[in-house]
Amino acid sequence: MKKNAFMVISSNLLTLLVSLFMGFVIPKYLSVDDYAYYHIYQLYIAYAGFFHLGLVNGIYLKYGHLDVDELPVNDFRKYSRAMVILQLGMAALLLVILFLLFPEDRNIGVAYAFTIVNIPLMNIKWFYSSINQFTKRFVIDSAVTYMQNVLQCVMVAAVIIFSLYNYLVLLIAVTLINLICMIAVMIQNKQFVNVFAITKEETKPDRSVGSLIKGGFFFMISEFVAIIILGIDSIFVQNLFTLTDFAMYSFAVSIISVMYTLISTVSNLIYPYLVRVDDDKYAKYYTLMSDVLTFVALMSMLAFYVAKFLVIHWLDKYEASLFIASILFGTVIFRTLIMLVCGNYFKVLKMTKEYTKNNFFSIVLAFVLDFLAYIIFKDCTYIAYASLLAFIIWYVVTDFVFIKRLQIEKKTCFNRYLCIAICLTLFYSLFRVSDIIAFVIYMIVAAVVCIVCFRKHIREIVNGKDTGEKAGK
């Protein structure tokens, strides 16, 4: 478990560093327009997972408690073939639609085309990568992550060395990297790779694929809710504001997306272990995980000051995006709690219906708030405010779902809410303060507030007691 945790955390810390590196180097050398076209691809490729229709999630839920040698090989060969056929079919359909509705701006059309081509590459890669993860083979899965990071660094270096400052070059390179990573995870799971039928048994229609999609579709939607909320923002900005406004907003979102990526990957590490926990400990772990991850999320807000320093001294042409980034940074706290705690509990407790209602509510809420922000203010800054408000409401509603389901005393969440409110207020009040001074002030005050608010759990952990034993009734 320690080795798995080390590999996942280290590989994704590297991913974080590489993403930050790319996020600050690429816009330095690309024009604002080229950067905007590149981010049209980035915006829509984030939704690639929709096009496996929940098949990956259904398999994850059904077989997530098994090790690799316990998996039914013939069944997984069928799933493998179904996944490839599904992805090729989806890509073909999308390409036809793009051909019929090709946008007036050719560059936007090219970005859409590369998005469609990369959807099968990313989803097939994710199919086999998820098998690595739920069978707890995090070491080999992290090896591919390491390789992907190295290739991305090589791509950026080549762009700089050969002065290839064009979004099209980047899109071609990204496509090649995705292809290489897809092939790598397929080799790791070669016993399950079977695109074409081999036996008569495997040629028979398999209704289990449909049932897996049905069981995993809404859980798949849930993983994209946060991306949908920010995506709704970006789509509003892309279609209703100037290309420059979209570039600035996209740069702000790219900073947040790095944090989201790390959170999402850590979530995949938690589920295989949480699903094996005794039922009578769920309430205890829910409270403990929420408080611990609140502290972690609040400390992660320090990353904003590093990003702000780099933008001011390295990418001054994107300085206008910093205020939007600061607003959106608050969503990291609620994304952490929703994804790592609530999302995993929805899965473990098989609360499919509740999960569906919760996700539908959050998406509608985000759309309505964004629409109202645009109608009233006609300013993309207020669309960012609308997103933050959507995340806050979404988390509070979701938290109370589990407080009721696990019969947790309501007062246990008071200190957590108070801690978040104080630290967020401090964070936004320090925006105009010098980066280094703001960094130090926030770090010290936030740490003290967390210690005061979570002193009970800290005391229990230090004393080695059974934490959270009174969390449930």
N, C-alpha and C positions, 0 to 999 in steps of 0.2 A: 504494500500500500504506500509506504514511504517513497519507494522508487518510482512508482506510478505518479504520485503527487509531484515529485521532483521533476520528472520528465515533462509532465503537462504544464506545470507552472513555469519552468525554465524555458520551454519551447515557446510558450505564449508570451512570456516577458520579452523574448527575442522578437516575437511577432509585433509586440507593442512598440519596441524600439525601432524595428524596421519600418513599421507603418508611420511612426512619427518622422523617421528619417525621410521616407518618401513624401510624406505630407508636407514637409518643409523644403525639400529640395526640388521636387517637380514643379510646384508653382513659381519657384524662383526663376527657372529658366524658360518656362512656357509663357506665352502671352496670356493675357486675361481671357481672351476669346478661346484660345486652344485649351486652356484649363477648364473653361466652361463646357466645351464639347466633350472633353475627357470625363468630366463629372456627370454628364448626361448618362454615359455608360455606367459609371459607378452608382448612380441613383437607381437605375432600373435593374442592374444585375443583382442588387441586394434582394430582389424578389424572385430570384431564380428558383429558390426552394419551393415556391408555390406550384411549380410545374411537375413535381413528383407526386402531387395530390395527396400527400400524407402517407405514401407507401413506406418511406423510411421510418416515419414515426410509429406507424402501426407495427412494423417489425421490431422496433426498439421496445415498444410496450409489451409485445407478446413474448419476446425472447430475451428481454433485458436481464433476466435473472440467471441465464445460462452461461457457461464457459464455452470456449470455441469448440472443444471436443465433444460437447453435448448437443451441438446444433445439428438439425437434420440436413445433411448435405444435399440430397435430391430436392428438397423443398427450396433450399436457398439457391440452387441452380435455376429453378423456375422463377424465383423472385428476381434473380440477376437478369435473366432473359427478358422478363416483363419490364424491368426498369429500363433497359436499353431501348426496347421497342417503344415504350411510352415516351422517352426523351426524344428519340428521333422523330416520332410522330408530332410531338408538340413543336419541335423546332421547325419542321416542314410547314406546319399550319401557320406559325407566326411569320415565317418568311413570305408566305403567300399574302398574308394580310398586309405586311410591310410593303410588298410590291404593289399592291392595289392602292394603298394609302400613303405612298412615299411623300414625306414632307417637302415643302418648297426649299428649305435650307438643306442642301445636299449633305453638309457636315453632320447635321442632326440625324439624317437617314443612315449615314455610315455608322454612327454611334449606336443606333438601334440595331443595325445588322450585326455588329460585333456582339452586342448583348445577346441576341438570339443564338448565335453560334456558340457562345460560351455557356449557355444554360445547360445543355447536355453534359458538357465537360465537368461542370461544377457539381451537378446533381449525381452523376454516376460516381464521381470521386467521393461525394458525401455518403452515398449508399454503402460503399465498402469501408469508408472511414468510420461510420457509425457502428459497423460490425466490430471493428477493432476496439472501439470505445466501450460498448456495452459488454464485451467479453473481457474487459479490463486489460487489453493489450495496448496500454497507453504508450509503452516504450516504442514500439514499431510505428504507431500512429504519429508520435511526436517526431520520429525520424523524418517523415515526409514533410512535416511542418518546418523542421530545420532546413530541409532541402529547398522548400518553397521560398523561405526567407533569403537564403543565399542567392537563389536565382533572381529574386527581385532586386537585391543589391547589385548584382551583375548588370541587370537591365538599366538601373538608374546610372550606374557608372558608365555604361556604354553610351547612354544618351548624352552625358556630359562630355565624355572624351571625344566623341565623334560629332558633337553639336547637332544631335538629332532632335531638335526642339519642335516636335510636331506631335499632335495628339494621336495621329494615325500610327506612328511608329510605336507608341506606347501600347496601343490596343493590339497590335500584331504581337508584340512581345508578351503581353499578359495572356493572350490566347495560347501561345506556345507553352508558357509556364503551366497554365491550367491543364493542357494536354499531357504534359510530362508527369504532373502530380496524379492525374487520373490513372495513367498507366502504372505508376508506382504502387498505388493502393490495390489495383487489380492484381498485380503480381503477388502482393502480400496475402491476398485472399484467392489465390488461383484455384483452390479446391472448389470454390463457389462460382467461379467464372464460367458461364455457359450461355453464350449468346444464341446458339443454334441448338435445336433439339437433337439429342443423341439416342435416346431410347423411346420406345412406344409409350412408356409410362409418362415420360416428360412431354409428349406431344398432346396429351389429353387436356381439355380445357380445365383450368384450375380456378375454382371460385374463391379460393383462399386469398388470392391477390385482391379481389374486390372487397373482401371482408377486412383485410388489413388496411386498405385505403379508407374504408368507412370508419374503422376504429382510430386511425391516426390523423385524419384530415383536420379535425378541430384542434388537436394538439399541435399540429403543424402550424395552423393559423396563429396559435398563441405565441409561438416563438418569433413571429414576425410582427406582433402587435406594436412593439416599440419602434421597429423600423417603419411600420406603416404610418405611425403617428408623425415621425420626422419626415417620412416620405411624402405624406400629404402636404406638409409644409413646403418641401422642396418642389413638389409638383405645382402647388399654388404659385410659388415664386417664379418657376421656370416659365409658366404660361401667362402670368399676369403682370410680371415686372420685366425689366430690361435684362439683357444677357450679362451685363456687369453686375447687377443686383443678384442674379442667380449665381455668378462666380463667387461673390462675397458670402452669400448664404451657404453655398456648397462648401467653401473653405471652413466655415464655422462648424458645419455638420461633420466634415471629415475629421475634425479634432475629436468630436464626441463619439464618432463611429469607432475610433480606435479603442476607446474605453468599452464600448458596447461589445466589440469583438472579444475582448478579454473576458468580460463577464459571461458571455455566451459559452465560451470554451470551458470555463471553470464550472458552469452549470452541468456540463456533460460529465465532469469528474464526480460531482456530488451524487447524481441519481443512482448509479449502480450500488452505492453503499447505503444510501437512504432506503432503498427498496428492500434491503435485507434487515432493517431495524425492526425490533419487536413493536407490535401495535401500541402497547401501553406506554411507549416512550415518545410517541409522536408529538404530544402537546408540549412535553418538556423540551424536545429538540427544536420545535418551532419557535418558542420564545427565545431560547439561547441563540439559535442561528440568526434570528432577526436582530437581536441586540449586538452580537459580535459583528455581523456584516454591516450594520449601521455605522459602527465605529470605523470599519475598513473603508466604507464608501465615503464617509466624511473626510477621512485622511486622504483619500484619492483625489479630493478636490484641489489639493496642493498642485496637482499636475497642471492646472490652469495657469498658475503663475509662471511656470516654466514655459508653457506654450506662449503666453503673452510676451515674455521676455524675448523669445526667439522671433516672434512676428515683428515686434518693434525694431529689433536690431538686425533682422535678416530679411524680412518680407514686408517692408513698410507699405508696399502697394496694397496689402491686404489688411492694413491696420483698421479699416472701417468695419471689418468682420468681427473684431474682438468683443464688442459689446454684445452682439448676437450670440457669440460663443459663450460668454459669461452667463447669459440667461439660460441657454440650453445645457450648460454644465450641471445645473441643479437637477436635471433629469437623471443624471448618473446615479444619484442616491436611490431614487425610486425604482429605476431600472434594475439596480443590484438586488433590492429586496424582492421585487416582483419576479425576477427571473430565477434567482438562486434559491429563494425560500418558497414563495407562493407557487411558482411554476412547477417546481419539483414536487411539492405537496399535492397539487392537482393531479399530477401523473401517478404518484405513489398511491393515493387514495382512490384512483380511477374515477375522479369527479368530472367525467366528460361533459355532462349536461351543464353543470355549473361553470365549467371552463369556457364552454361555448357562449353562454350568456355573458360572462365576464368580458370576453374578448370582443363580442359584438357591441357591448356597452361602451368599451374604451374607444373603439374605432369610430362609432357614431359620435361620441363625445368630442373626440379630436377634430373630426370633420366640421361639426357644428361650431366649435370654438374658433377654428381657423377661418371659417366662412364669416363669422361675425366680426372677427378681428380685421379681415380684409374690407368688409362692407363699411365698418365704422371708421377705421383709421387709415386705410389705403397705404399702410406702411409695413414692410416685412419684419420690422422689429417687433411689432405687436403680434405677428404670427408666432414668433418665438415665445413670447409671453403666453400665448394661448396653448402652446405645446407643454410648457412647464405646468400650467394649471391643469391640463388634461392628465398629466402624469401624477400629480398630487391627488386629484380626485380618484383616479384609477387605483392608486395604492391603498388609500384609506378604505375604499369600498371592498377591495380584495382582502385586505387584512381582517376586516370584520367578518368576512365569509368564514375564515378559518378560526377566528375567535369563537364564533358560534358553533362551527362543526366540531372543533376539538375541546369545546367547553373550557376555554381559557378565561380567566378573570380579566375583565376589561381594564382594570387599573394597571395591569402589567404592561400595557402599551403606552401609558401616559408619559413615562420618562423618555421613551423612545421618540415620541412625537415632539416633546419639549426639546430634547437634544437636537433633533433635526431643525426645528424652527429657529432655535438660537444660532446654530452654526450657519444656516442659510442666510439669516439676517446679517450676520457678521460678514459672510462671504461677499454679499452684494454691496455692503457698505464700504468695503475695501477696494472697490474697483478703481477708483481714482488715486489710490495710494500707490507709492513706489513699489515695484514688484518684490524686491527683497524684503522690505519692511512689511508689506502685506503678507508675504509668505510666512515670516516669523510670527507675526501677530496671530494669524489664523491658526497656525500649527499649535502654538502654545494654548490659546484660548479654547480651541476645539478639543484638544487633548484633555484639558482640565474639565470642560463641560461633560465630556464622555465619561471621565473617571467618576464625576459626581453622580451623573445619571445612572451609570451602570455599576456602581460600587458594590452592589449586592452580588452580582455575577462575578465580578472581579475577585471579591473576597472568597467566594465559594471555589473558584478555579484555583486561586492561590493556596487555599487550605485543602484542596483535593477532595471537596465534598461533591455530592451528587447534585450538580447544578440543575436548577429549574424544577426541583422536586415539587414545588408548590405552585408551579405555573398552571397546572390543570387542576380542576376542582376535585 
